[in-house]
Amino acid sequence: MRYEEAMKALEKQLDLCTIYNFREFSVIHGKGSGILQQGVQNYLSHYPGVKEFHFAQPEDGGSGKTYVSLY
């Protein structure tokens, strides 16, 4: 995905999780050049419903995957 498309998809995922009361999900953004990874981290750090987020363990995707916990 391109950056703008990925951020819209992330926003939609966060909205759906809020509507359906999901408290955890993961984002697979890949490692690549780090643009999507950085964009996801930045977006999540400013989203008011996010409790915490962190990269997956190396055996589960490492820095190519982010786990998200919501309030």
N, C-alpha and C positions, 0 to 999 in steps of 0.2 A: 504494500500500500504506500501511497504517497503520504506525506506528513499531514496535510489537511484532511484527507480521507480517514486516516488513522485516528486523528483527534475527534472527528465527528463520530466514529464508531465507538471510541472510548466514552464520549459523552452519552451516547445512546445506551451503552452498557450500564453506566452508572445510574441513569434514569430508570432503566428497567429493574435494576437491583433494588432501587429505592421503592419503586411501585410494588414489587413482589416480595419485599422484605428479605432479600438475600443479604447475608452479612459478609460473605467472602467470595472472591472470584480471582482468576488469574488472567494476565495479559501476556500473550506471546508476541513480543516485538522484535525478536531476533537480536543479534549482536551487530552485524554489519558495520556501518560507519558510525553508529551510535546516535543518529539523529532521532529515530523513533524512540529509542530507549530514553534519551534525554527529554524528549517531548512528553512521554508518558509520565516520567518522574516529576517533571515540572507541573503538568496538569494536575496530577494527584496531590501534589503538595499545596495547591491552592483551592482544591475542592473541599467545601466545608463538611461534607459527610464522611470523609475518609479518616478513619481512626489511625491506620498505619499501613505501610507498604514496604516490601523488601524483595530482593532478588531471591530466586529459588536456590535450593541446594545444587551443587554442581551436577549431581546425578539426575536432577529433575529439570535441567535447562540452564542453571546458573544465571548469569547476567543477561541471558536472552529471554528471560521470563520473570515477570513481577507478580507477586502475590499481593492482593489488596484486601484489607479488612475495613468494613464500614461500621458506623455507630448503629 
